[in-house]
Amino acid sequence: MARQTWRRGEDVARVISIVLFAPVIASPAFVLLLLKAKSPDPLDLGLVSFAFATAWPLAGLYGLYRAGRVPTVFVEERAKRSLPFVLAIAGYLIGTDVSSNSQHRRL
């Protein structure tokens, strides 16, 4: 009985990890920001947002996992989360720069 309860707790924790996974939240957040900003070309900016807010961090995390730098793609050990966060932040900054530059070229 106790083992079943423990397993159920792990399953719930795994679902919460997937639902609250930063790249999963980032892309819809950027889309909402784009809609609020009334961008002249929301499709382009949406694609940039998806590429740098979701695809970049996920690809970086997968690369770190394949290289053995993180034990799992969920990075459950807090001490090992720094590099994935740096990669995600770099993606956000690059995406911001790309979208900002594309806006200035159109003006």
N, CA, C and O atoms as CSV, one atom per row, in Angstrom:
chain,resi,resn,atom,element,x,y,z
A,1,MET,N,N,0.825,-1.201,0.000
A,1,MET,CA,C,0.000,0.000,0.000
A,1,MET,C,C,0.869,1.265,0.000
A,1,MET,O,O,0.623,2.194,-0.769
A,2,ALA,N,N,1.870,1.287,0.858
A,2,ALA,CA,C,2.737,2.470,0.925
A,2,ALA,C,C,3.508,2.648,-0.378
A,2,ALA,O,O,3.747,3.774,-0.814
A,3,ARG,N,N,3.897,1.534,-0.998
A,3,ARG,CA,C,4.636,1.615,-2.263
A,3,ARG,C,C,3.752,2.183,-3.375
A,3,ARG,O,O,4.218,2.965,-4.203
A,4,GLN,N,N,2.476,1.789,-3.392
A,4,GLN,CA,C,1.552,2.322,-4.384
A,4,GLN,C,C,1.358,3.823,-4.201
A,4,GLN,O,O,1.321,4.572,-5.177
A,5,THR,N,N,1.234,4.258,-2.956
A,5,THR,CA,C,1.078,5.684,-2.675
A,5,THR,C,C,2.306,6.444,-3.124
A,5,THR,O,O,2.189,7.529,-3.694
A,6,TRP,N,N,3.493,5.888,-2.875
A,6,TRP,CA,C,4.740,6.531,-3.297
A,6,TRP,C,C,4.781,6.655,-4.811
A,6,TRP,O,O,5.160,7.701,-5.337
A,7,ARG,N,N,4.399,5.603,-5.514
A,7,ARG,CA,C,4.407,5.613,-6.974
A,7,ARG,C,C,3.424,6.650,-7.519
A,7,ARG,O,O,3.733,7.355,-8.480
A,8,ARG,N,N,2.255,6.743,-6.915
A,8,ARG,CA,C,1.258,7.716,-7.342
A,8,ARG,C,C,1.791,9.137,-7.135
A,8,ARG,O,O,1.572,10.013,-7.972
A,9,GLY,N,N,2.482,9.358,-6.034
A,9,GLY,CA,C,3.094,10.664,-5.777
A,9,GLY,C,C,4.132,11.004,-6.828
A,9,GLY,O,O,4.214,12.152,-7.267
A,10,GLU,N,N,4.928,10.026,-7.241
A,10,GLU,CA,C,5.918,10.247,-8.298
A,10,GLU,C,C,5.228,10.584,-9.623
A,10,GLU,O,O,5.686,11.454,-10.363
A,11,ASP,N,N,4.127,9.889,-9.915
A,11,ASP,CA,C,3.388,10.160,-11.148
A,11,ASP,C,C,2.818,11.581,-11.151
A,11,ASP,O,O,2.881,12.281,-12.162
A,12,VAL,N,N,2.269,11.993,-10.026
A,12,VAL,CA,C,1.718,13.346,-9.922
A,12,VAL,C,C,2.843,14.373,-10.090
A,12,VAL,O,O,2.678,15.371,-10.792
A,13,ALA,N,N,3.973,14.126,-9.450
A,13,ALA,CA,C,5.117,15.035,-9.568
A,13,ALA,C,C,5.596,15.119,-11.009
A,13,ALA,O,O,5.952,16.202,-11.475
A,14,ARG,N,N,5.612,14.007,-11.719
A,14,ARG,CA,C,6.045,13.992,-13.118
A,14,ARG,C,C,5.089,14.817,-13.990
A,14,ARG,O,O,5.535,15.578,-14.848
A,15,VAL,N,N,3.790,14.670,-13.774
A,15,VAL,CA,C,2.800,15.442,-14.541
A,15,VAL,C,C,2.968,16.937,-14.258
A,15,VAL,O,O,2.926,17.752,-15.179
A,16,ILE,N,N,3.155,17.294,-12.996
A,16,ILE,CA,C,3.357,18.695,-12.638
A,16,ILE,C,C,4.619,19.223,-13.309
A,16,ILE,O,O,4.631,20.353,-13.799
A,17,SER,N,N,5.681,18.418,-13.337
A,17,SER,CA,C,6.926,18.841,-13.986
A,17,SER,C,C,6.719,19.105,-15.468
A,17,SER,O,O,7.257,20.072,-16.006
A,18,ILE,N,N,5.953,18.264,-16.128
A,18,ILE,CA,C,5.709,18.430,-17.562
A,18,ILE,C,C,4.848,19.669,-17.819
A,18,ILE,O,O,5.151,20.460,-18.712
A,19,VAL,N,N,3.784,19.838,-17.045
A,19,VAL,CA,C,2.871,20.955,-17.251
A,19,VAL,C,C,3.550,22.291,-16.950
A,19,VAL,O,O,3.299,23.283,-17.635
A,20,LEU,N,N,4.401,22.320,-15.934
A,20,LEU,CA,C,5.062,23.562,-15.545
A,20,LEU,C,C,6.462,23.704,-16.136
A,20,LEU,O,O,7.227,24.566,-15.704
A,21,PHE,N,N,6.802,22.880,-17.105
A,21,PHE,CA,C,8.100,22.919,-17.761
A,21,PHE,C,C,8.251,24.277,-18.444
A,21,PHE,O,O,7.395,24.670,-19.237
A,22,ALA,N,N,9.318,24.984,-18.146
A,22,ALA,CA,C,9.488,26.377,-18.607
A,22,ALA,C,C,9.235,26.580,-20.104
A,22,ALA,O,O,8.499,27.501,-20.460
A,23,PRO,N,N,9.805,25.770,-20.993
A,23,PRO,CA,C,9.534,25.991,-22.422
A,23,PRO,C,C,8.064,25.797,-22.800
A,23,PRO,O,O,7.581,26.415,-23.748
A,24,VAL,N,N,7.357,24.948,-22.065
A,24,VAL,CA,C,5.940,24.732,-22.355
A,24,VAL,C,C,5.139,25.981,-21.988
A,24,VAL,O,O,4.152,26.305,-22.649
A,25,ILE,N,N,5.558,26.674,-20.944
A,25,ILE,CA,C,4.871,27.892,-20.511
A,25,ILE,C,C,5.326,29.095,-21.331
A,25,ILE,O,O,4.528,29.995,-21.594
A,26,ALA,N,N,6.591,29.126,-21.737
A,26,ALA,CA,C,7.159,30.305,-22.392
A,26,ALA,C,C,6.492,30.628,-23.725
A,26,ALA,O,O,6.158,31.785,-23.976
A,27,SER,N,N,6.294,29.649,-24.566
A,27,SER,CA,C,5.747,29.938,-25.895
A,27,SER,C,C,4.343,30.550,-25.831
A,27,SER,O,O,4.107,31.573,-26.474
A,28,PRO,N,N,3.409,29.966,-25.084
A,28,PRO,CA,C,2.099,30.627,-24.992
A,28,PRO,C,C,2.185,32.019,-24.357
A,28,PRO,O,O,1.429,32.918,-24.724
A,29,ALA,N,N,3.094,32.191,-23.420
A,29,ALA,CA,C,3.259,33.508,-22.799
A,29,ALA,C,C,3.709,34.533,-23.837
A,29,ALA,O,O,3.206,35.656,-23.860
A,30,PHE,N,N,4.652,34.150,-24.692
A,30,PHE,CA,C,5.095,35.064,-25.738
A,30,PHE,C,C,3.974,35.349,-26.735
A,30,PHE,O,O,3.834,36.481,-27.197
A,31,VAL,N,N,3.189,34.353,-27.065
A,31,VAL,CA,C,2.075,34.568,-27.994
A,31,VAL,C,C,1.084,35.563,-27.388
A,31,VAL,O,O,0.603,36.457,-28.084
A,32,LEU,N,N,0.778,35.415,-26.103
A,32,LEU,CA,C,-0.129,36.358,-25.450
A,32,LEU,C,C,0.449,37.776,-25.465
A,32,LEU,O,O,-0.274,38.746,-25.694
A,33,LEU,N,N,1.740,37.883,-25.221
A,33,LEU,CA,C,2.382,39.198,-25.271
A,33,LEU,C,C,2.310,39.794,-26.680
A,33,LEU,O,O,2.089,40.994,-26.841
A,34,LEU,N,N,2.495,38.955,-27.690
A,34,LEU,CA,C,2.413,39.435,-29.073
A,34,LEU,C,C,1.003,39.933,-29.407
A,34,LEU,O,O,0.834,40.952,-30.076
A,35,LEU,N,N,0.008,39.202,-28.935
A,35,LEU,CA,C,-1.373,39.618,-29.190
A,35,LEU,C,C,-1.671,40.933,-28.484
A,35,LEU,O,O,-2.351,41.801,-29.031
A,36,LYS,N,N,-1.169,41.070,-27.292
A,36,LYS,CA,C,-1.394,42.313,-26.537
A,36,LYS,C,C,-0.652,43.486,-27.179
A,36,LYS,O,O,-1.158,44.608,-27.174
A,37,ALA,N,N,0.524,43.246,-27.723
A,37,ALA,CA,C,1.325,44.309,-28.330
A,37,ALA,C,C,0.776,44.737,-29.696
A,37,ALA,O,O,1.199,45.757,-30.240
A,38,LYS,N,N,-0.150,43.973,-30.244
A,38,LYS,CA,C,-0.713,44.265,-31.569
A,38,LYS,C,C,0.392,44.445,-32.608
A,38,LYS,O,O,0.472,45.456,-33.306
A,39,SER,N,N,1.226,43.433,-32.675
A,39,SER,CA,C,2.357,43.439,-33.594
A,39,SER,C,C,1.883,43.529,-35.041
A,39,SER,O,O,0.858,42.943,-35.389
A,40,PRO,N,N,2.624,44.266,-35.901
A,40,PRO,CA,C,2.230,44.351,-37.312
A,40,PRO,C,C,2.361,43.016,-38.039
A,40,PRO,O,O,1.676,42.793,-39.038
A,41,ASP,N,N,3.212,42.140,-37.565
A,41,ASP,CA,C,3.381,40.834,-38.198
A,41,ASP,C,C,3.460,39.747,-37.127
A,41,ASP,O,O,4.541,39.231,-36.845
A,42,PRO,N,N,2.320,39.399,-36.533
A,42,PRO,CA,C,2.342,38.464,-35.422
A,42,PRO,C,C,2.814,37.057,-35.795
A,42,PRO,O,O,3.354,36.345,-34.949
A,43,LEU,N,N,2.618,36.651,-37.041
A,43,LEU,CA,C,3.056,35.308,-37.433
A,43,LEU,C,C,4.576,35.198,-37.371
A,43,LEU,O,O,5.108,34.236,-36.817
A,44,ASP,N,N,5.265,36.166,-37.930
A,44,ASP,CA,C,6.732,36.142,-37.869
A,44,ASP,C,C,7.235,36.157,-36.435
A,44,ASP,O,O,8.109,35.379,-36.053
A,45,LEU,N,N,6.661,37.064,-35.650
A,45,LEU,CA,C,7.102,37.142,-34.263
A,45,LEU,C,C,6.705,35.888,-33.481
A,45,LEU,O,O,7.426,35.473,-32.574
A,46,GLY,N,N,5.581,35.291,-33.820
A,46,GLY,CA,C,5.178,34.032,-33.178
A,46,GLY,C,C,6.160,32.919,-33.487
A,46,GLY,O,O,6.506,32.124,-32.614
A,47,LEU,N,N,6.610,32.864,-34.740
A,47,LEU,CA,C,7.600,31.845,-35.109
A,47,LEU,C,C,8.926,32.084,-34.407
A,47,LEU,O,O,9.572,31.135,-33.960
A,48,VAL,N,N,9.337,33.340,-34.304
A,48,VAL,CA,C,10.572,33.657,-33.576
A,48,VAL,C,C,10.414,33.276,-32.112
A,48,VAL,O,O,11.324,32.707,-31.509
A,49,SER,N,N,9.257,33.591,-31.544
A,49,SER,CA,C,9.002,33.243,-30.144
A,49,SER,C,C,9.069,31.737,-29.938
A,49,SER,O,O,9.702,31.261,-28.996
A,50,PHE,N,N,8.416,30.993,-30.818
A,50,PHE,CA,C,8.446,29.532,-30.684
A,50,PHE,C,C,9.872,29.006,-30.812
A,50,PHE,O,O,10.302,28.158,-30.030
A,51,ALA,N,N,10.597,29.515,-31.803
A,51,ALA,CA,C,11.958,29.022,-32.039
A,51,ALA,C,C,12.868,29.266,-30.844
A,51,ALA,O,O,13.595,28.367,-30.422
A,52,PHE,N,N,12.830,30.480,-30.295
A,52,PHE,CA,C,13.782,30.828,-29.250
A,52,PHE,C,C,13.263,30.612,-27.832
A,52,PHE,O,O,14.061,30.507,-26.901
A,53,ALA,N,N,11.955,30.544,-27.647
A,53,ALA,CA,C,11.411,30.339,-26.308
A,53,ALA,C,C,11.090,28.878,-26.023
A,53,ALA,O,O,11.001,28.476,-24.863
A,54,THR,N,N,10.916,28.088,-27.068
A,54,THR,CA,C,10.566,26.684,-26.858
A,54,THR,C,C,11.584,25.744,-27.499
A,54,THR,O,O,12.173,24.909,-26.812
A,55,ALA,N,N,11.794,25.873,-28.797
A,55,ALA,CA,C,12.673,24.932,-29.495
A,55,ALA,C,C,14.123,25.038,-29.018
A,55,ALA,O,O,14.771,24.020,-28.775
A,56,TRP,N,N,14.629,26.253,-28.883
A,56,TRP,CA,C,16.021,26.447,-28.445
A,56,TRP,C,C,16.263,25.810,-27.075
A,56,TRP,O,O,17.181,25.001,-26.947
A,57,PRO,N,N,15.462,26.149,-26.026
A,57,PRO,CA,C,15.720,25.533,-24.722
A,57,PRO,C,C,15.561,24.011,-24.731
A,57,PRO,O,O,16.331,23.305,-24.078
A,58,LEU,N,N,14.567,23.503,-25.467
A,58,LEU,CA,C,14.383,22.051,-25.511
A,58,LEU,C,C,15.542,21.359,-26.226
A,58,LEU,O,O,16.024,20.320,-25.775
A,59,ALA,N,N,15.984,21.935,-27.333
A,59,ALA,CA,C,17.124,21.354,-28.059
A,59,ALA,C,C,18.389,21.418,-27.207
A,59,ALA,O,O,19.166,20.464,-27.166
A,60,GLY,N,N,18.591,22.544,-26.530
A,60,GLY,CA,C,19.753,22.666,-25.648
A,60,GLY,C,C,19.717,21.667,-24.513
A,60,GLY,O,O,20.732,21.056,-24.179
A,61,LEU,N,N,18.548,21.501,-23.922
A,61,LEU,CA,C,18.397,20.543,-22.827
A,61,LEU,C,C,18.629,19.118,-23.313
A,61,LEU,O,O,19.277,18.321,-22.635
A,62,TYR,N,N,18.100,18.803,-24.483
A,62,TYR,CA,C,18.319,17.468,-25.047
A,62,TYR,C,C,19.803,17.250,-25.345
A,62,TYR,O,O,20.340,16.169,-25.100
A,63,GLY,N,N,20.460,18.282,-25.874
A,63,GLY,CA,C,21.898,18.185,-26.137
A,63,GLY,C,C,22.690,17.974,-24.850
A,63,GLY,O,O,23.620,17.169,-24.815
A,64,LEU,N,N,22.323,18.692,-23.800
A,64,LEU,CA,C,22.992,18.503,-22.504
A,64,LEU,C,C,22.765,17.088,-21.975
A,64,LEU,O,O,23.674,16.470,-21.420
A,65,TYR,N,N,21.560,16.591,-22.150
A,65,TYR,CA,C,21.240,15.224,-21.718
A,65,TYR,C,C,22.062,14.198,-22.499
A,65,TYR,O,O,22.636,13.281,-21.912
A,66,ARG,N,N,22.115,14.354,-23.824
A,66,ARG,CA,C,22.873,13.419,-24.669
A,66,ARG,C,C,24.370,13.468,-24.364
A,66,ARG,O,O,25.064,12.456,-24.458
A,67,ALA,N,N,24.861,14.653,-23.999
A,67,ALA,CA,C,26.287,14.813,-23.679
A,67,ALA,C,C,26.612,14.368,-22.254
A,67,ALA,O,O,27.777,14.340,-21.859
A,68,GLY,N,N,25.577,14.019,-21.484
A,68,GLY,CA,C,25.802,13.567,-20.115
A,68,GLY,C,C,26.002,14.697,-19.114
A,68,GLY,O,O,26.448,14.456,-17.991
A,69,ARG,N,N,25.678,15.929,-19.506
A,69,ARG,CA,C,25.850,17.079,-18.604
A,69,ARG,C,C,24.713,17.186,-17.592
A,69,ARG,O,O,24.889,17.755,-16.515
A,70,VAL,N,N,23.537,16.635,-17.941
A,70,VAL,CA,C,22.408,16.551,-17.003
A,70,VAL,C,C,21.910,15.113,-17.019
A,70,VAL,O,O,21.918,14.464,-18.066
A,71,PRO,N,N,21.470,14.602,-15.849
A,71,PRO,CA,C,21.083,13.186,-15.769
A,71,PRO,C,C,19.776,12.843,-16.485
A,71,PRO,O,O,19.648,11.747,-17.031
A,72,THR,N,N,18.817,13.747,-16.493
A,72,THR,CA,C,17.540,13.528,-17.185
A,72,THR,C,C,17.108,14.853,-17.807
A,72,THR,O,O,17.654,15.904,-17.470
A,73,VAL,N,N,16.149,14.809,-18.696
A,73,VAL,CA,C,15.667,16.050,-19.294
A,73,VAL,C,C,14.853,16.869,-18.300
A,73,VAL,O,O,14.588,18.046,-18.546
A,74,PHE,N,N,14.452,16.271,-17.184
A,74,PHE,CA,C,13.703,17.002,-16.167
A,74,PHE,C,C,14.622,17.712,-15.179
A,74,PHE,O,O,14.149,18.545,-14.406
A,75,VAL,N,N,15.907,17.414,-15.179
A,75,VAL,CA,C,16.919,18.029,-14.320
A,75,VAL,C,C,16.374,18.184,-12.898
A,75,VAL,O,O,16.179,19.295,-12.403
A,76,GLU,N,N,16.139,17.056,-12.269
A,76,GLU,CA,C,15.543,17.044,-10.934
A,76,GLU,C,C,16.492,17.555,-9.853
A,76,GLU,O,O,16.040,18.047,-8.820
A,77,GLU,N,N,17.797,17.444,-10.078
A,77,GLU,CA,C,18.767,17.936,-9.096
A,77,GLU,C,C,18.945,19.435,-9.268
A,77,GLU,O,O,19.359,19.902,-10.329
A,78,ARG,N,N,18.637,20.172,-8.237
A,78,ARG,CA,C,18.691,21.638,-8.305
A,78,ARG,C,C,20.073,22.150,-8.705
A,78,ARG,O,O,20.178,23.130,-9.442
A,79,ALA,N,N,21.118,21.506,-8.232
A,79,ALA,CA,C,22.484,21.957,-8.519
A,79,ALA,C,C,22.835,21.857,-10.004
A,79,ALA,O,O,23.747,22.542,-10.466
A,80,LYS,N,N,22.130,21.019,-10.751
A,80,LYS,CA,C,22.433,20.820,-12.174
A,80,LYS,C,C,21.580,21.692,-13.094
A,80,LYS,O,O,21.679,21.567,-14.315
A,81,ARG,N,N,20.753,22.564,-12.541
A,81,ARG,CA,C,19.827,23.353,-13.357
A,81,ARG,C,C,20.428,24.634,-13.928
A,81,ARG,O,O,19.828,25.245,-14.813
A,82,SER,N,N,21.575,25.047,-13.454
A,82,SER,CA,C,22.141,26.338,-13.878
A,82,SER,C,C,22.376,26.416,-15.380
A,82,SER,O,O,21.952,27.377,-16.023
A,83,LEU,N,N,23.036,25.432,-15.938
A,83,LEU,CA,C,23.349,25.469,-17.370
A,83,LEU,C,C,22.090,25.465,-18.240
A,83,LEU,O,O,22.021,26.243,-19.192
A,84,PRO,N,N,21.085,24.614,-17.953
A,84,PRO,CA,C,19.852,24.698,-18.747
A,84,PRO,C,C,19.173,26.068,-18.642
A,84,PRO,O,O,18.617,26.560,-19.624
A,85,PHE,N,N,19.214,26.683,-17.458
A,85,PHE,CA,C,18.619,28.009,-17.310
A,85,PHE,C,C,19.389,29.048,-18.119
A,85,PHE,O,O,18.787,29.926,-18.737
A,86,VAL,N,N,20.704,28.952,-18.118
A,86,VAL,CA,C,21.523,29.879,-18.907
A,86,VAL,C,C,21.190,29.727,-20.387
A,86,VAL,O,O,21.062,30.723,-21.098
A,87,LEU,N,N,21.049,28.488,-20.857
A,87,LEU,CA,C,20.681,28.261,-22.261
A,87,LEU,C,C,19.306,28.850,-22.581
A,87,LEU,O,O,19.122,29.467,-23.630
A,88,ALA,N,N,18.343,28.661,-21.680
A,88,ALA,CA,C,17.000,29.195,-21.904
A,88,ALA,C,C,17.025,30.715,-21.941
A,88,ALA,O,O,16.413,31.328,-22.816
A,89,ILE,N,N,17.723,31.319,-21.004
A,89,ILE,CA,C,17.801,32.779,-20.964
A,89,ILE,C,C,18.495,33.307,-22.216
A,89,ILE,O,O,18.091,34.331,-22.766
A,90,ALA,N,N,19.538,32.611,-22.666
A,90,ALA,CA,C,20.214,33.018,-23.906
A,90,ALA,C,C,19.238,32.965,-25.080
A,90,ALA,O,O,19.237,33.858,-25.927
A,91,GLY,N,N,18.415,31.930,-25.133
A,91,GLY,CA,C,17.405,31.840,-26.192
A,91,GLY,C,C,16.420,32.985,-26.136
A,91,GLY,O,O,16.058,33.545,-27.171
A,92,TYR,N,N,15.977,33.345,-24.925
A,92,TYR,CA,C,15.039,34.456,-24.783
A,92,TYR,C,C,15.678,35.754,-25.250
A,92,TYR,O,O,15.044,36.547,-25.946
A,93,LEU,N,N,16.932,35.973,-24.869
A,93,LEU,CA,C,17.624,37.205,-25.254
A,93,LEU,C,C,17.853,37.274,-26.768
A,93,LEU,O,O,17.652,38.320,-27.385
A,94,ILE,N,N,18.269,36.162,-27.351
A,94,ILE,CA,C,18.483,36.140,-28.802
A,94,ILE,C,C,17.155,36.351,-29.530
A,94,ILE,O,O,17.089,37.103,-30.502
A,95,GLY,N,N,16.108,35.692,-29.061
A,95,GLY,CA,C,14.782,35.867,-29.667
A,95,GLY,C,C,14.293,37.298,-29.560
A,95,GLY,O,O,13.697,37.833,-30.496
A,96,THR,N,N,14.544,37.910,-28.424
A,96,THR,CA,C,14.165,39.313,-28.247
A,96,THR,C,C,14.926,40.195,-29.219
A,96,THR,O,O,14.349,41.094,-29.830
A,97,ASP,N,N,16.216,39.942,-29.364
A,97,ASP,CA,C,17.029,40.730,-30.287
A,97,ASP,C,C,16.564,40.542,-31.727
A,97,ASP,O,O,16.431,41.512,-32.473
A,98,VAL,N,N,16.319,39.304,-32.111
A,98,VAL,CA,C,15.867,39.018,-33.483
A,98,VAL,C,C,14.535,39.697,-33.755
A,98,VAL,O,O,14.368,40.344,-34.789
A,99,SER,N,N,13.581,39.554,-32.834
A,99,SER,CA,C,12.260,40.159,-33.066
A,99,SER,C,C,12.343,41.677,-33.016
A,99,SER,O,O,11.654,42.359,-33.774
A,100,SER,N,N,13.167,42.206,-32.143
A,100,SER,CA,C,13.337,43.657,-32.053
A,100,SER,C,C,13.951,44.203,-33.341
A,100,SER,O,O,13.498,45.222,-33.863
A,101,ASN,N,N,14.967,43.537,-33.847
A,101,ASN,CA,C,15.597,43.980,-35.095
A,101,ASN,C,C,14.652,43.867,-36.277
A,101,ASN,O,O,14.674,44.714,-37.170
A,102,SER,N,N,13.817,42.827,-36.296
A,102,SER,CA,C,12.879,42.681,-37.411
A,102,SER,C,C,11.828,43.786,-37.349
A,102,SER,O,O,11.368,44.243,-38.395
A,103,GLN,N,N,11.436,44.226,-36.163
A,103,GLN,CA,C,10.477,45.318,-36.022
A,103,GLN,C,C,11.081,46.631,-36.513
A,103,GLN,O,O,10.407,47.409,-37.188
A,104,HIS,N,N,12.349,46.882,-36.179
A,104,HIS,CA,C,12.993,48.134,-36.571
A,104,HIS,C,C,13.203,48.207,-38.093
A,104,HIS,O,O,13.138,49.288,-38.678
A,105,ARG,N,N,13.450,47.072,-38.718
A,105,ARG,CA,C,13.638,47.076,-40.173
A,105,ARG,C,C,12.366,47.424,-40.901
A,105,ARG,O,O,12.410,48.000,-41.988
A,106,ARG,N,N,11.213,47.078,-40.311
A,106,ARG,CA,C,9.936,47.342,-40.965
A,106,ARG,C,C,9.499,48.793,-40.807
A,106,ARG,O,O,8.705,49.288,-41.607
A,107,LEU,N,N,10.000,49.472,-39.799
A,107,LEU,CA,C,9.556,50.843,-39.532
A,107,LEU,C,C,10.152,51.837,-40.463
A,107,LEU,O,O,9.868,53.030,-40.357
